[in-house]
Amino acid sequence: MKTLRMIVTMMAGSASAAFAASGVQSQETGILVYFFIGFFALIIVSQLVPALILFIGMVKGVFSPSEKITVKKD
């Protein structure tokens, strides 16, 4: 009797998981997903602006003529 009760309980437990998984899934994205993606795009763009300024300064430093330092002796 205990074995039969255990088998019925196991069958009912596994059937409820199967019923829980049979749902219609929506493929639409909500407005919060777009806000989430936009927030990270804003972070990336705000990181690119200082990076470009530093890169332009580095390129100017590499390709500019070097300054010659002259020291006068008294």
PyMOL commands that place a pseudoatom at each C-alpha (Angstrom):
pseudoatom trace, name=CA, resn=MET, resi=1, chain=A, elem=C, hetatm=0, pos=[0.000, 0.000, 0.000]
pseudoatom trace, name=CA, resn=LYS, resi=2, chain=A, elem=C, hetatm=0, pos=[2.847, 2.395, 0.826]
pseudoatom trace, name=CA, resn=THR, resi=3, chain=A, elem=C, hetatm=0, pos=[4.494, 1.630, -2.484]
pseudoatom trace, name=CA, resn=LEU, resi=4, chain=A, elem=C, hetatm=0, pos=[1.313, 2.374, -4.409]
pseudoatom trace, name=CA, resn=ARG, resi=5, chain=A, elem=C, hetatm=0, pos=[0.828, 5.665, -2.546]
pseudoatom trace, name=CA, resn=MET, resi=6, chain=A, elem=C, hetatm=0, pos=[4.451, 6.666, -3.280]
pseudoatom trace, name=CA, resn=ILE, resi=7, chain=A, elem=C, hetatm=0, pos=[4.074, 5.841, -6.991]
pseudoatom trace, name=CA, resn=VAL, resi=8, chain=A, elem=C, hetatm=0, pos=[0.843, 7.842, -7.278]
pseudoatom trace, name=CA, resn=THR, resi=9, chain=A, elem=C, hetatm=0, pos=[2.463, 10.796, -5.492]
pseudoatom trace, name=CA, resn=MET, resi=10, chain=A, elem=C, hetatm=0, pos=[5.473, 10.679, -7.806]
pseudoatom trace, name=CA, resn=MET, resi=11, chain=A, elem=C, hetatm=0, pos=[3.267, 10.513, -10.891]
pseudoatom trace, name=CA, resn=ALA, resi=12, chain=A, elem=C, hetatm=0, pos=[1.137, 13.447, -9.727]
pseudoatom trace, name=CA, resn=GLY, resi=13, chain=A, elem=C, hetatm=0, pos=[4.255, 15.465, -8.905]
pseudoatom trace, name=CA, resn=SER, resi=14, chain=A, elem=C, hetatm=0, pos=[5.815, 14.934, -12.320]
pseudoatom trace, name=CA, resn=ALA, resi=15, chain=A, elem=C, hetatm=0, pos=[2.527, 15.679, -14.098]
pseudoatom trace, name=CA, resn=SER, resi=16, chain=A, elem=C, hetatm=0, pos=[2.196, 19.066, -12.436]
pseudoatom trace, name=CA, resn=ALA, resi=17, chain=A, elem=C, hetatm=0, pos=[5.608, 20.100, -13.776]
pseudoatom trace, name=CA, resn=ALA, resi=18, chain=A, elem=C, hetatm=0, pos=[4.503, 19.126, -17.274]
pseudoatom trace, name=CA, resn=PHE, resi=19, chain=A, elem=C, hetatm=0, pos=[1.325, 21.187, -16.970]
pseudoatom trace, name=CA, resn=ALA, resi=20, chain=A, elem=C, hetatm=0, pos=[3.278, 24.159, -15.701]
pseudoatom trace, name=CA, resn=ALA, resi=21, chain=A, elem=C, hetatm=0, pos=[5.567, 24.121, -18.745]
pseudoatom trace, name=CA, resn=SER, resi=22, chain=A, elem=C, hetatm=0, pos=[2.803, 24.096, -21.346]
pseudoatom trace, name=CA, resn=GLY, resi=23, chain=A, elem=C, hetatm=0, pos=[2.132, 27.790, -21.781]
pseudoatom trace, name=CA, resn=VAL, resi=24, chain=A, elem=C, hetatm=0, pos=[2.035, 30.148, -24.691]
pseudoatom trace, name=CA, resn=GLN, resi=25, chain=A, elem=C, hetatm=0, pos=[5.180, 32.243, -24.731]
pseudoatom trace, name=CA, resn=SER, resi=26, chain=A, elem=C, hetatm=0, pos=[5.052, 35.805, -25.868]
pseudoatom trace, name=CA, resn=GLN, resi=27, chain=A, elem=C, hetatm=0, pos=[7.683, 37.022, -28.331]
pseudoatom trace, name=CA, resn=GLU, resi=28, chain=A, elem=C, hetatm=0, pos=[6.981, 40.705, -27.752]
pseudoatom trace, name=CA, resn=THR, resi=29, chain=A, elem=C, hetatm=0, pos=[9.440, 42.824, -25.832]
pseudoatom trace, name=CA, resn=GLY, resi=30, chain=A, elem=C, hetatm=0, pos=[8.170, 45.358, -23.381]
pseudoatom trace, name=CA, resn=ILE, resi=31, chain=A, elem=C, hetatm=0, pos=[9.119, 48.979, -22.945]
pseudoatom trace, name=CA, resn=LEU, resi=32, chain=A, elem=C, hetatm=0, pos=[11.361, 48.121, -19.979]
pseudoatom trace, name=CA, resn=VAL, resi=33, chain=A, elem=C, hetatm=0, pos=[13.575, 46.031, -22.250]
pseudoatom trace, name=CA, resn=TYR, resi=34, chain=A, elem=C, hetatm=0, pos=[14.062, 49.034, -24.529]
pseudoatom trace, name=CA, resn=PHE, resi=35, chain=A, elem=C, hetatm=0, pos=[14.870, 51.249, -21.539]
pseudoatom trace, name=CA, resn=PHE, resi=36, chain=A, elem=C, hetatm=0, pos=[17.376, 48.656, -20.329]
pseudoatom trace, name=CA, resn=ILE, resi=37, chain=A, elem=C, hetatm=0, pos=[19.113, 48.481, -23.723]
pseudoatom trace, name=CA, resn=GLY, resi=38, chain=A, elem=C, hetatm=0, pos=[19.015, 52.259, -24.077]
pseudoatom trace, name=CA, resn=PHE, resi=39, chain=A, elem=C, hetatm=0, pos=[20.594, 52.726, -20.656]
pseudoatom trace, name=CA, resn=PHE, resi=40, chain=A, elem=C, hetatm=0, pos=[23.559, 50.555, -21.591]
pseudoatom trace, name=CA, resn=ALA, resi=41, chain=A, elem=C, hetatm=0, pos=[23.848, 52.284, -24.972]
pseudoatom trace, name=CA, resn=LEU, resi=42, chain=A, elem=C, hetatm=0, pos=[24.007, 55.606, -23.125]
pseudoatom trace, name=CA, resn=ILE, resi=43, chain=A, elem=C, hetatm=0, pos=[26.800, 54.269, -20.911]
pseudoatom trace, name=CA, resn=ILE, resi=44, chain=A, elem=C, hetatm=0, pos=[28.796, 53.097, -23.934]
pseudoatom trace, name=CA, resn=VAL, resi=45, chain=A, elem=C, hetatm=0, pos=[28.385, 56.402, -25.774]
pseudoatom trace, name=CA, resn=SER, resi=46, chain=A, elem=C, hetatm=0, pos=[29.366, 58.402, -22.702]
pseudoatom trace, name=CA, resn=GLN, resi=47, chain=A, elem=C, hetatm=0, pos=[32.530, 56.284, -22.429]
pseudoatom trace, name=CA, resn=LEU, resi=48, chain=A, elem=C, hetatm=0, pos=[33.367, 56.792, -26.112]
pseudoatom trace, name=CA, resn=VAL, resi=49, chain=A, elem=C, hetatm=0, pos=[33.457, 60.603, -25.977]
pseudoatom trace, name=CA, resn=PRO, resi=50, chain=A, elem=C, hetatm=0, pos=[36.407, 60.885, -23.526]
pseudoatom trace, name=CA, resn=ALA, resi=51, chain=A, elem=C, hetatm=0, pos=[38.141, 57.973, -25.265]
pseudoatom trace, name=CA, resn=LEU, resi=52, chain=A, elem=C, hetatm=0, pos=[37.979, 59.788, -28.604]
pseudoatom trace, name=CA, resn=ILE, resi=53, chain=A, elem=C, hetatm=0, pos=[39.264, 63.018, -27.052]
pseudoatom trace, name=CA, resn=LEU, resi=54, chain=A, elem=C, hetatm=0, pos=[42.228, 61.155, -25.528]
pseudoatom trace, name=CA, resn=PHE, resi=55, chain=A, elem=C, hetatm=0, pos=[42.904, 59.323, -28.793]
pseudoatom trace, name=CA, resn=ILE, resi=56, chain=A, elem=C, hetatm=0, pos=[42.923, 62.548, -30.809]
pseudoatom trace, name=CA, resn=GLY, resi=57, chain=A, elem=C, hetatm=0, pos=[45.305, 64.116, -28.288]
pseudoatom trace, name=CA, resn=MET, resi=58, chain=A, elem=C, hetatm=0, pos=[47.598, 61.098, -28.513]
pseudoatom trace, name=CA, resn=VAL, resi=59, chain=A, elem=C, hetatm=0, pos=[47.656, 61.191, -32.321]
pseudoatom trace, name=CA, resn=LYS, resi=60, chain=A, elem=C, hetatm=0, pos=[48.441, 64.919, -32.261]
pseudoatom trace, name=CA, resn=GLY, resi=61, chain=A, elem=C, hetatm=0, pos=[51.275, 64.260, -29.802]
pseudoatom trace, name=CA, resn=VAL, resi=62, chain=A, elem=C, hetatm=0, pos=[52.788, 61.508, -31.940]
pseudoatom trace, name=CA, resn=PHE, resi=63, chain=A, elem=C, hetatm=0, pos=[52.662, 63.409, -35.237]
pseudoatom trace, name=CA, resn=SER, resi=64, chain=A, elem=C, hetatm=0, pos=[53.535, 66.885, -34.014]
pseudoatom trace, name=CA, resn=PRO, resi=65, chain=A, elem=C, hetatm=0, pos=[57.120, 68.083, -34.442]
pseudoatom trace, name=CA, resn=SER, resi=66, chain=A, elem=C, hetatm=0, pos=[59.240, 67.650, -31.357]
pseudoatom trace, name=CA, resn=GLU, resi=67, chain=A, elem=C, hetatm=0, pos=[60.228, 70.730, -29.392]
pseudoatom trace, name=CA, resn=LYS, resi=68, chain=A, elem=C, hetatm=0, pos=[63.919, 71.475, -29.040]
pseudoatom trace, name=CA, resn=ILE, resi=69, chain=A, elem=C, hetatm=0, pos=[65.032, 72.711, -25.687]
pseudoatom trace, name=CA, resn=THR, resi=70, chain=A, elem=C, hetatm=0, pos=[67.981, 75.081, -25.644]
pseudoatom trace, name=CA, resn=VAL, resi=71, chain=A, elem=C, hetatm=0, pos=[69.814, 75.953, -22.479]
pseudoatom trace, name=CA, resn=LYS, resi=72, chain=A, elem=C, hetatm=0, pos=[71.902, 79.143, -22.304]
pseudoatom trace, name=CA, resn=LYS, resi=73, chain=A, elem=C, hetatm=0, pos=[75.150, 79.087, -20.381]
pseudoatom trace, name=CA, resn=ASP, resi=74, chain=A, elem=C, hetatm=0, pos=[76.102, 82.214, -18.545]
for i in range(1, 74): cmd.bond("trace and resi %d" % i, "trace and resi %d" % (i + 1))
show_as sticks, trace
zoom trace
